[in-house]
Amino acid sequence: MATFKEAREALLLANDLDLIDDEEMLLLYDLNTSKNLDIPYWKYHKFDLDSLSDDECKSEFRFLKHDIYALLDVLNLPNKITCQNRFFVYSDEALCLLLRRFAYPCRYEDLVPRFGRPVPQLSMVVSETMDLLYARFGNLFSRLNQPWLSQANLVDFSQSIYRKGAALDNCWGFIDGTVRPVARPGEHQRVLFNGHKRVHAIKFQSVVAPNGLIVNLFGPVEGRRHDSGMLPMSGFAANVGNTLYNSNWPTSMFVWRPCIPIKSPPTGTI
């Protein structure tokens, strides 16, 4: 199948040979123009992690070079990341592309000089790698029975927060809702409209521990939902009570968020 560029070149040749007139050529030329920006990706070198210095890796990916290789081993990614159209890249490039995409807000066009690939390929690789990682490790965002959430660690968390000047000595984590703006939908605009931020959006609820790790992530939900409404929807309070607490726990241990009502039920959760 010919590319848009090849089709446009063929149209120009056909017009030059008087096989089609100018009006037909202009019409067909416009129909064979891609909606993507015509960025000359072929002028740039393909990505090579070994050619980068530690400072470049730290700046662009937030990891040193040897840490990226260690991350590849820990994540146990396959040697090749294959997209739905059978296009593939090697796992080191796919991981670096994902890290670069999330290191700082950027457009795919901004990544073309570094990776030397067209925008559609960059988008497919990021999506495929992200889906693969979430399928393998997504349960860590919802499962609370993890070693680092032991009773001793939660006590350390609460004491660390209290020593920083918090009024409560039994707070070990923080709940908050996050608004992620989206393009205005053609239908059901009221469902996604967030009156506080005045944007169409989806929302997520996260619980973060003082060590910076995400304890729980829930969503997405429609943008009109209030933070206090997401809490019962997520079932996090019941999950904490059933998983982390037992008869030896003080019932006052809980996570806290300023706009969510503070309660002290028998389970000692929210």
Disulfide bonds with the S-S distance in Angstrom:
none
